[in-house]
Amino acid sequence: MPAPGATMKTSLKLHRLQRGMKQSDLADLVNVRRETIGRLEQGQYCPSLRLAMDLARVFGTTVEDLFSFDDEYESESE
């Protein structure tokens, strides 16, 4: 579990660009607005579990590969 105030990191934009997709293309695939994808990519919005799973499914990867928290590895090493 992330510490309070931990910053979410995402590789969503990288995955999207590698597939030549626009934000609107991805938004259509997971039934959200383009603005939601933009906010996710900027770390301004934490997705629901359902949305995170839908995004992972689109890219054939895991939720953990798409989203992490900046303190995730620091906590594990303590």
ChimeraX attribute file (.defattr): number of C-alpha atoms within 10 A of each C-alpha:
attribute: neighborCount
match mode: 1-to-1
recipient: residues
	/A:1	8
	/A:2	13
	/A:3	11
	/A:4	6
	/A:5	9
	/A:6	13
	/A:7	16
	/A:8	19
	/A:9	17
	/A:10	20
	/A:11	14
	/A:12	20
	/A:13	18
	/A:14	12
	/A:15	16
	/A:16	17
	/A:17	11
	/A:18	9
	/A:19	10
	/A:20	10
	/A:21	13
	/A:22	13
	/A:23	18
	/A:24	16
	/A:25	15
	/A:26	18
	/A:27	18
	/A:28	11
	/A:29	11
	/A:30	17
	/A:31	12
	/A:32	13
	/A:33	14
	/A:34	16
	/A:35	12
	/A:36	17
	/A:37	24
	/A:38	17
	/A:39	13
	/A:40	20
	/A:41	20
	/A:42	14
	/A:43	15
	/A:44	14
	/A:45	13
	/A:46	17
	/A:47	16
	/A:48	9
	/A:49	10
	/A:50	10
	/A:51	15
	/A:52	17
	/A:53	17
	/A:54	17
	/A:55	22
	/A:56	19
	/A:57	13
	/A:58	13
	/A:59	15
	/A:60	9
	/A:61	13
	/A:62	14
	/A:63	18
	/A:64	13
	/A:65	11
	/A:66	19
	/A:67	18
	/A:68	17
	/A:69	17
	/A:70	14
	/A:71	15
	/A:72	15
	/A:73	10
	/A:74	9
	/A:75	11
	/A:76	7
	/A:77	6
	/A:78	5
